[in-house]
Amino acid sequence: MAKKIEHLVVLMMENRSFDHVFGFSKSNSWPIDGLNGNETNLDSQGAVVRVTQDAQHAGDLNPDPPHDFLSVNGQIFGNLAGSGAPSMQGFVKAYEATTRNVLKSHRVMKCFGPGRLPNLQTLAQQYAVCDRWFASVPGPSFPNHAFAFGATSLGHVDMNPNYLSLKTIFEVLDQNGISSKIYYTDYTLGLAVEFIIKRAREFLFFFDDFRNDCKEQAAGAEFCRTALQRFVDARRILRRLRPASGSQHAPGRTSH
């Protein structure tokens, strides 16, 4: 089987939970560890907020729910220290701290019903999905991207961009004579890694290059057979003139 693999493509997306995307797709034919529909959180006034399957592709999570390390502690444990049992009862209250509005905080419990995200849900059902793996670091983007690149965040749990010394999978592949590429639109952690920066012409490419490489691959061009691993860092920064985020990072759309 290994000899038949020509390319390994990794698409890095972020900031949507497993239950938010797949939870309500649980069924007898697809018995994932998803949602039963009776899961709840309490808001700051003591009202019970139940999960629903009416999430919108855009607009519900604006502003972006907090996902710094301390906020995630509050969501999972109910306290910033992250002590005690993981009750998973702090999501609504944490979102109210961002929205400053009790009713808006309820939106964080909205999830997608079956068929609402056909691309992702079909891929998960037809291939494989991990329903008990969520994030390497219960926190923000950079340390999780670092884990995807190098299996460590060098101890960071915040948005510290200092990853110059990070030894990544791209360096290991290079040492073993296997080529790889990173495709990105606005930012990739590769721009913070010394090994990749020094050899940027070999490793860093824009997303349009990925499209072109795929077209050439379809046409049988030999050039596309040179990179075994392709890492696609979806667009994650929201701009006023280009509001869609390909990474699905809230408040970006999930329909892309």
C-alpha positions in Angstrom: 0.0 0.0 0.0 2.8 2.5 0.9 4.3 2.1 -2.6 1.0 3.2 -4.1 0.8 6.5 -2.1 2.0 9.4 -4.3 1.0 12.4 -2.2 -0.2 13.1 1.3 -2.3 16.2 1.6 -3.0 17.8 5.0 -5.6 20.6 5.2 -5.3 22.7 8.3 -8.6 24.2 9.5 -9.6 25.4 12.9 -11.9 26.7 15.6 -15.0 24.5 15.1 -15.6 21.7 17.6 -16.4 18.1 16.8 -19.9 18.3 18.1 -20.6 21.6 16.4 -19.8 20.0 13.0 -20.5 16.3 13.4 -22.4 15.8 16.7 -25.9 15.6 15.3 -24.9 13.3 12.5 -24.7 10.5 15.0 -26.9 7.6 13.9 -27.3 3.8 14.1 -25.4 3.5 10.8 -22.7 6.0 12.0 -22.3 5.5 15.7 -19.8 8.2 16.5 -19.5 9.7 20.0 -21.7 12.6 19.1 -24.7 14.4 20.5 -27.9 13.0 21.9 -29.7 16.4 21.8 -30.1 16.7 25.6 -26.7 18.3 26.3 -27.0 21.6 28.1 -25.1 24.5 29.7 -26.4 27.2 32.1 -26.2 30.8 31.2 -25.2 33.5 33.8 -28.9 33.8 34.8 -29.3 30.1 35.5 -31.3 29.4 32.4 -30.8 26.0 30.7 -29.4 26.3 27.2 -29.8 23.1 25.1 -27.8 22.2 22.0 -29.7 22.8 18.8 -29.0 21.8 15.1 -29.9 25.2 13.5 -26.4 26.7 13.2 -26.0 29.2 10.4 -23.1 29.0 8.0 -22.1 32.5 9.1 -23.3 35.1 11.6 -24.0 33.1 14.7 -20.5 33.3 16.1 -19.7 37.0 15.7 -17.7 37.9 17.7 -15.4 34.9 17.6 -15.8 32.7 20.8 -12.8 33.0 23.1 -10.3 30.3 22.7 -7.2 31.5 24.6 -5.9 29.0 27.1 -7.6 30.5 30.2 -11.0 30.8 28.5 -10.9 27.2 27.4 -10.1 26.2 31.0 -13.3 28.0 31.9 -15.3 26.3 29.2 -14.1 22.8 30.1 -13.6 23.0 33.9 -15.7 26.0 34.9 -12.7 27.8 36.3 -9.7 29.6 34.9 -7.2 27.4 36.8 -8.4 24.3 35.0 -8.9 22.4 38.3 -11.4 19.7 39.2 -13.4 17.5 36.9 -14.0 18.6 33.2 -17.7 19.4 33.5 -18.0 21.0 30.1 -20.4 23.5 31.6 -18.6 26.8 30.9 -19.2 27.4 27.1 -22.2 29.7 27.4 -20.8 31.8 30.2 -17.4 32.1 28.5 -19.1 33.4 25.3 -21.2 35.9 27.3 -17.9 37.3 28.5 -17.2 38.1 24.9 -20.6 39.1 23.6 -21.7 41.0 26.8 -25.1 39.8 26.0 -27.0 36.8 27.6 -29.1 35.9 24.6 -26.2 36.1 22.2 -24.2 33.8 24.4 -26.7 31.0 23.7 -25.6 30.9 20.1 -22.4 29.0 21.1 -24.7 25.9 21.6 -25.8 25.9 18.0 -24.6 22.9 15.9 -25.1 21.7 12.4 -27.6 19.0 11.6 -27.1 16.1 9.2 -26.5 17.2 5.7 -25.8 20.9 6.6 -22.1 20.5 5.9 -22.2 17.9 3.1 -18.5 18.1 2.1 -17.1 17.6 5.6 -19.8 15.2 6.8 -19.6 13.0 3.8 -15.8 12.8 3.9 -16.0 11.9 7.6 -18.6 9.2 7.0 -17.0 7.7 3.9 -13.4 7.6 5.3 -12.4 8.0 8.9 -12.9 10.5 11.7 -11.5 10.7 15.3 -14.3 11.4 17.7 -12.2 11.4 20.8 -9.4 13.8 19.6 -10.0 17.5 19.8 -6.8 19.6 20.0 -3.2 19.2 21.0 -3.4 22.3 23.1 -6.8 23.4 24.6 -6.2 26.9 23.4 -5.4 29.2 20.5 -4.1 28.7 16.9 -0.3 29.0 17.0 0.5 26.2 19.5 -1.9 23.8 17.7 -0.3 24.7 14.4 3.1 24.0 16.0 1.9 20.6 17.1 0.7 19.9 13.5 4.2 20.9 12.2 6.5 19.5 14.9 4.5 17.5 17.5 5.2 20.2 20.2 4.4 23.8 20.9 7.8 24.3 22.7 5.8 24.8 25.9 3.7 27.7 24.5 0.0 27.9 25.2 -0.5 31.4 23.9 0.0 33.2 20.6 3.7 33.7 21.1 5.1 33.5 17.5 8.6 32.4 18.5 9.0 29.0 16.8 12.4 29.6 15.2 13.9 26.5 16.8 11.0 24.2 16.1 12.0 21.0 14.3 9.2 20.2 11.9 8.0 17.2 9.9 9.2 19.1 6.8 12.8 19.1 8.1 12.6 15.4 9.0 11.2 14.6 5.6 14.0 16.6 4.0 16.6 14.7 6.0 15.2 11.5 4.5 15.2 12.7 1.0 11.4 13.2 0.8 10.1 16.6 -0.5 7.2 18.6 0.9 5.5 21.9 0.3 3.4 24.3 2.4 0.7 26.2 0.6 -0.9 29.2 2.3 -2.9 32.4 1.6 -2.2 35.0 4.3 -0.1 33.2 7.1 1.5 29.9 7.9 3.5 29.0 10.9 6.3 28.1 8.5 7.0 31.8 8.3 8.1 31.6 12.0 10.4 28.5 11.7 14.1 29.1 10.9 14.7 26.0 8.9 11.7 26.8 6.6 12.5 30.5 6.4 16.0 29.9 5.2 14.7 27.6 2.4 11.5 29.4 1.7 11.8 28.9 -2.1 11.7 25.2 -1.5 8.9 25.0 1.0 6.6 28.0 0.9 4.0 28.5 -1.8 0.7 30.3 -2.2 -2.6 28.6 -2.5 -2.9 29.4 -6.2 0.3 27.2 -6.6 -1.7 24.3 -5.0 -4.5 24.8 -7.6 -1.9 24.8 -10.4 -0.1 21.8 -9.1 -3.4 19.9 -8.8 -4.2 20.8 -12.4 -0.8 19.6 -13.6 -1.2 16.4 -11.6 -4.5 15.8 -13.3 -2.8 16.3 -16.6 0.0 13.9 -15.7 2.7 16.5 -15.5 5.9 15.2 -14.0 6.5 18.3 -11.9 3.6 17.4 -9.5 5.2 14.1 -8.6 8.1 15.8 -6.8 6.4 16.6 -3.5 5.1 13.7 -1.4 3.6 15.7 1.4 1.5 18.8 0.8 0.4 20.9 3.8 -2.4 23.3 3.0 -2.9 26.2 5.5 -6.3 27.6 4.8 -6.8 31.3 4.9 -7.5 32.3 8.5 -7.3 36.1 8.7 -10.5 37.9 8.1 -10.3 41.1 6.1 -12.9 43.7 5.4 -12.6 43.4 1.7 -12.3 39.6 1.7 -14.4 38.5 4.6 -14.5 34.7 3.8 -12.1 32.6 5.9 -11.2 29.3 4.2 -10.1 27.9 7.5 -13.7 28.2 8.8 -12.3 30.2 11.8 -15.3 32.0 13.3 -16.8 34.4 12.4 -15.9 33.1 8.9 -18.2 30.9 6.9 -18.4 27.1 7.2 -19.9 26.6 3.7 -16.5 27.1 1.9 
